[in-house]
Amino acid sequence: MAVMGVSKFQRFFRSTAGLNVDKNDLKRYNDFVNDKIYDLCIIGRNAAKANGRDVMSVADLPVTKGLQECVHAFQKVEEEIEVKPLLEHITARPVLEVELGEGVLERLPLVAGGISVALARSFKIVDPAVKNPATEEWERAFELFHLLL
């Protein structure tokens, strides 16, 4: 990701949870968000297919109340930092067997933003004193999400 992307990534985590992250954290973050979006799309694909459709709709995505609240929080931060274009890049992973409806394509970067807000906040839940998450904190946060998403 370009230097501008790293700068926005750092500002996003600082603004959202008071965390200092560095460019070395960016790859693990990108991989994590991409994997979680893919997981949500697999569930969405299953819902579309179960309903006899070959096109996934927004309603097929399993967005919980908490994730929806994080999407709203992301939209507020997004106005200042403008990280949505970066998320559009990392959510460009194809889903097999169904097409993504137009609404889904527009929604995925916002859902990725909500996942990003939830991830940033989870660091403070796991360790309220953390300022610069190390590999161990990243792994703990990822484990929480693997249980829930």
C-alpha positions, -999 to +999 in steps of 0.1 A: +000+000+000+012+035-008+027+058+019-006+077+019-024+045+027-001+038+056-007+073+069-045+069+067-043+035+083-024+050+112-047+079+116-077+056+115-064+034+144-053+065+164-087+082+159-108+050+165-091+036+196-061+057+205-037+031+191-003+036+175+002+011+146+029+010+121+033+000+085+044-035+095+009-040+110-008-031+077-003-065+060-018-084+089-047-059+091-053-062+053-052-100+054-075-101+084-102-078+070-101-095+036-105-129+053-134-117+075-152-102+045-147-134+026-162-154+055-192-131+056-196-135+018-195-173+022-224-171+046-242-147+023-236-170-006-251-199+014-282-178+022-286-167-014-283-203-027-307-216+001-332-191-012-327-203-048-309-172-060-276-168-080-271-132-069-263-123-033-282-094-019-273-071+011-298-089+032-278-121+027-248-107+045-248-117+082-244-082+097-251-083+135-264-053+155-229-047+169-213-048+135-239-024+122-231+000+150-194-002+141-203+005+104-221+037+116-190+046+137-168+040+107-189+063+086-183+091+110-145+085+110-146+080+073-157+116+067-125+128+083-099+103+072-114+090+039-101+054+042-130+038+022-111+038-011-084+017+007-110-007+019-125-011-016-091-024-027-088-050+000-124-062-003-121-071-040-120-108-034-143-128-056-170-152-042-177-184-060-210-198-072-230-165-069-227-130-082-225-101-058-255-078-062-248-041-068-258-033-033-234-058-019-205-044-038-213-009-024-218-023+011-187-044+015-162-015+020-185-002+047-187-036+064-149-038+061-148-004+079-171-017+106-149-047+111-119-023+113-136-002+140-145-034+159-110-047+156-094-014+168-118-013+198-112-050+206-075-042+214-087-019+242-111-046+255-083-073+255-058-049+272-071-014+282-035-001+286-023-011+252-010+018+230+011+000+204-003-035+198+024-062+194+020-095+176+005-111+207-023-085+209-031-088+172-033-126+175-057-123+206-079-099+187-080-122+157-089-151+179-119-132+192-131-125+157-126-160+145-150-171+173-177-146+164-174-140+126 
